[in-house]
Amino acid sequence: MSNGVNENPEWVTRGKTIKQLIKELQTFEDQGLEVKISVDGGESSKCISLVGKEHENGEAVCLLINCE
């Protein structure tokens, strides 16, 4: 039963900036690897079709988009 407290650790929910994401991606030796995204903990994944800008609650965000 949920008591209204977020049960996920902070690293799961705090997100990344573009700068942090680029730094992490640069650690991959093979920069030719395909990038995919998963929204179910890695059970399934989809390719990233587009990278877009969107406003969320009045703030601009970088949005990774799958167009399938």
Contacts in CASP RR format, 6 or more apart in sequence:
PFRMAT RR
TARGET T0000
AUTHOR 0000-0000-0000
METHOD contacts of the structure
MODEL  1
MSNGVNENPEWVTRGKTIKQLIKELQTFEDQGLEVKISVDGGESSKCISL
VGKEHENGEAVCLLINCE
6 13 0 8 1.000
16 24 0 8 1.000
18 62 0 8 1.000
25 35 0 8 1.000
34 47 0 8 1.000
35 47 0 8 1.000
35 48 0 8 1.000
36 45 0 8 1.000
36 46 0 8 1.000
36 47 0 8 1.000
36 48 0 8 1.000
37 45 0 8 1.000
37 46 0 8 1.000
37 47 0 8 1.000
37 48 0 8 1.000
37 64 0 8 1.000
37 66 0 8 1.000
38 44 0 8 1.000
38 45 0 8 1.000
38 46 0 8 1.000
46 66 0 8 1.000
46 68 0 8 1.000
47 66 0 8 1.000
47 68 0 8 1.000
48 64 0 8 1.000
48 65 0 8 1.000
48 66 0 8 1.000
49 65 0 8 1.000
49 66 0 8 1.000
49 67 0 8 1.000
49 68 0 8 1.000
50 64 0 8 1.000
50 65 0 8 1.000
50 67 0 8 1.000
51 62 0 8 1.000
51 63 0 8 1.000
51 64 0 8 1.000
51 65 0 8 1.000
52 62 0 8 1.000
52 63 0 8 1.000
52 64 0 8 1.000
52 65 0 8 1.000
53 60 0 8 1.000
53 61 0 8 1.000
53 62 0 8 1.000
53 63 0 8 1.000
54 60 0 8 1.000
54 61 0 8 1.000
54 63 0 8 1.000
55 61 0 8 1.000
END
